Structures are given as structure tokens and as C-alpha cells.
Amino acid sequence: MYRHVNGLNNFHPVLIAQKSKGDWPGVCPQLVPRSAFREARRRISRLTTRPWQVSEREARRILDLASGCRLLHIFFGNTAVHLLPVLRRARLPVLVSFHGSDVAGEMAAPGSHAALVEMFARSALVACRSQHLLGRVRALGCPPEKLRVMRAILP
């Protein structure tokens, strides 16, 4: 992920994360603290089979940090499902990218279908690293006109 952020030459990225590992020369992540109720939301989501969501407070903080941005890129599709409160409030285009393992597991569960449909509807574009992955994301319900193959997202 470091290469994708620091490889940008014509942009000034704002990296927003809820945790960070290691040093980030160049662009430093802006951290949004996780809600104290996150684990409770995750447990409830296992019972309801619907994906948990970030809190409204986390969503507002993320959008405050992205206020000067012209594009919001959510790097992993499985993360975008949890960020629906952000996507609902975002007033900028959203790019969601899939890289492989983020289409497995909970993403394919029947309880995730409504959240996936909403996430795809609120995304301007959905990028996949391969044609095969694009087919898997289409099978999850992404409209074909939003899908693009971008093998390395950034050179």
C-alpha cells in the first residue's frame, strides 16, 4: 500500500486510516480512532449476518479529514462495505478497488448483499486487478458499467 500512496506524482494524497504500522516517509496517515463500540457492532453483525458499519462519529471525522479532496479511494472493497456511513455522506466521487482476497468470506454471504448493492450504487467506479476478479465482483452485484480492470491501480 505504501507504493500506491507515495507513488503519486501529480496528486497530493491524504491517507486516512484507523491504524498504522511502521514508519511512512512522505505521506503520513491521518488516524481516526476506532469507536469504543466496534467490537460490539462486530458481534451483533455475526448474529444478524449483516456487515458492521463505522459509527457516525467515525464517518464525520473521515469526511472532515477528506474535506479538501476531490476523490475518495477506498483501497479494499471489503472495507468499503463497513464505510457505508461515509459513502452516504460523501459529496465527492468514490473509487473502490478490489485486490483479490477482499471478495471472499463475508463479502459473499447472503447477509452482505444489500450492503454490497448500496456500496456499488454509491461508488463512481470499481477497480479490479484482473479480469477474473472483475467477474467475481460482477457476481457480487456490481453494475458492469462501473467495473474497470486496473492491474496495479498505480504504476
C-alpha positions as CSV (number, residue, x, y, z in Angstrom):
1,M,0.0,0.0,0.0
2,Y,2.9,2.3,0.7
3,R,3.9,2.3,-3.0
4,H,0.4,3.2,-4.1
5,V,0.3,6.2,-1.8
6,N,3.8,7.5,-2.2
7,G,3.9,6.7,-6.0
8,L,1.5,9.5,-6.8
9,N,3.3,12.3,-8.6
10,N,0.6,14.6,-9.8
11,F,-1.6,14.4,-6.7
12,H,-1.4,15.3,-3.1
13,P,-3.0,12.3,-1.3
14,V,-4.5,12.4,2.2
15,L,-4.1,9.0,3.7
16,I,-6.8,8.2,6.3
17,A,-6.6,5.1,8.4
18,Q,-7.8,3.7,11.7
19,K,-4.4,2.1,12.5
20,S,-0.9,2.3,11.1
21,K,2.1,0.1,11.2
22,G,5.7,1.2,10.8
23,D,7.1,4.4,9.5
24,W,5.6,6.2,6.5
25,P,8.2,8.5,4.9
26,G,6.4,11.1,2.8
27,V,2.7,10.9,3.3
28,C,1.8,10.2,6.9
29,P,-1.6,8.6,7.7
30,Q,-4.2,10.7,9.4
31,L,-5.6,8.4,12.1
32,V,-9.3,8.2,13.0
33,P,-9.7,6.4,16.3
34,R,-12.0,3.4,16.3
35,S,-15.3,3.6,18.1
36,A,-15.3,2.0,21.6
37,F,-18.4,0.0,20.4
38,R,-16.7,-1.5,17.4
39,E,-16.4,-5.0,18.9
40,A,-20.0,-4.9,20.0
41,R,-21.0,-4.0,16.4
42,R,-18.9,-6.8,15.0
43,R,-20.5,-9.4,17.4
44,I,-24.0,-8.1,16.5
45,S,-23.2,-8.4,12.8
46,R,-22.3,-12.0,13.2
47,L,-25.7,-12.7,14.7
48,T,-27.6,-10.7,12.0
49,T,-25.2,-11.7,9.2
50,R,-25.2,-8.1,8.0
51,P,-21.8,-6.3,7.9
52,W,-21.0,-3.9,10.7
53,Q,-20.7,-0.2,10.0
54,V,-18.4,2.5,11.3
55,S,-20.0,4.9,13.7
56,E,-21.5,8.2,12.6
57,R,-18.7,10.0,14.6
58,E,-16.0,8.0,12.7
59,A,-17.7,8.8,9.4
60,R,-17.8,12.5,10.2
61,R,-14.2,12.5,11.2
62,I,-13.1,10.7,8.0
63,L,-15.0,13.2,5.8
64,D,-13.6,16.1,7.8
65,L,-10.1,14.9,7.0
66,A,-11.1,14.4,3.3
67,S,-12.8,17.9,3.1
68,G,-10.2,19.3,0.6
69,C,-10.1,16.1,-1.5
70,R,-11.6,15.7,-5.0
71,L,-11.7,11.8,-4.9
72,L,-12.1,9.3,-2.2
73,H,-10.4,6.0,-2.9
74,I,-11.3,3.1,-0.6
75,F,-8.4,0.7,-1.2
76,F,-10.2,-2.6,-0.3
77,G,-13.7,-3.5,-1.3
78,N,-14.4,-5.3,1.9
79,T,-13.6,-2.1,3.8
80,A,-15.9,-0.1,1.7
81,V,-18.9,-2.1,2.9
82,H,-18.0,-1.1,6.5
83,L,-17.7,2.5,5.4
84,L,-21.2,2.9,4.1
85,P,-22.0,5.8,6.5
86,V,-19.1,7.6,4.9
87,L,-20.3,6.9,1.4
88,R,-23.8,8.1,2.3
89,R,-22.4,11.5,3.3
90,A,-19.6,11.9,0.8
91,R,-20.0,14.7,-1.7
92,L,-17.1,13.6,-3.9
93,P,-16.7,10.7,-6.3
94,V,-15.7,7.4,-4.6
95,L,-13.4,4.8,-6.2
96,V,-13.4,1.3,-4.6
97,S,-10.7,-1.1,-5.5
98,F,-10.6,-4.8,-5.2
99,H,-7.3,-6.7,-5.0
100,G,-8.2,-10.4,-4.5
101,S,-9.0,-11.9,-1.2
102,D,-11.4,-9.0,-0.4
103,V,-14.1,-10.7,-2.4
104,A,-14.2,-13.9,-0.3
105,G,-15.7,-14.7,3.0
106,E,-18.2,-12.3,4.5
107,M,-18.5,-10.4,1.2
108,A,-20.1,-13.4,-0.5
109,A,-22.5,-14.1,2.5
110,P,-26.2,-13.6,1.7
111,G,-26.5,-11.0,4.6
112,S,-24.0,-8.8,2.8
113,H,-26.0,-8.5,-0.4
114,A,-27.9,-5.3,0.5
115,A,-24.8,-3.5,1.7
116,L,-22.9,-4.6,-1.4
117,V,-25.6,-3.3,-3.7
118,E,-25.6,0.1,-1.8
119,M,-21.8,0.3,-1.9
120,F,-21.8,-0.3,-5.6
121,A,-24.5,2.2,-6.2
122,R,-22.7,4.9,-4.3
123,S,-19.3,4.2,-6.0
124,A,-18.4,6.1,-9.1
125,L,-16.0,3.4,-10.2
126,V,-15.0,0.0,-9.1
127,A,-11.4,-1.1,-10.0
128,C,-10.2,-4.7,-10.1
129,R,-6.7,-6.1,-10.5
130,S,-7.6,-8.8,-13.0
131,Q,-10.4,-9.8,-15.4
132,H,-11.1,-12.9,-13.2
133,L,-11.5,-10.6,-10.2
134,L,-13.8,-8.3,-12.2
135,G,-16.0,-11.3,-12.9
136,R,-16.2,-12.2,-9.2
137,V,-17.1,-8.6,-8.3
138,R,-19.7,-8.5,-11.0
139,A,-21.2,-11.7,-9.5
140,L,-21.4,-9.8,-6.2
141,G,-23.8,-7.4,-7.9
142,C,-21.6,-4.6,-9.3
143,P,-23.1,-3.0,-12.4
144,P,-20.8,-3.8,-15.4
145,E,-20.6,-0.1,-16.4
146,K,-18.8,0.7,-13.2
147,L,-16.2,-2.0,-13.5
148,R,-12.6,-1.4,-14.8
149,V,-9.6,-3.6,-14.8
150,M,-6.6,-1.7,-13.4
151,R,-3.9,-4.2,-12.9
152,A,-1.7,-2.3,-10.5
153,I,-4.1,0.6,-9.7
154,L,-1.0,2.8,-9.8
155,P,2.2,2.2,-11.8
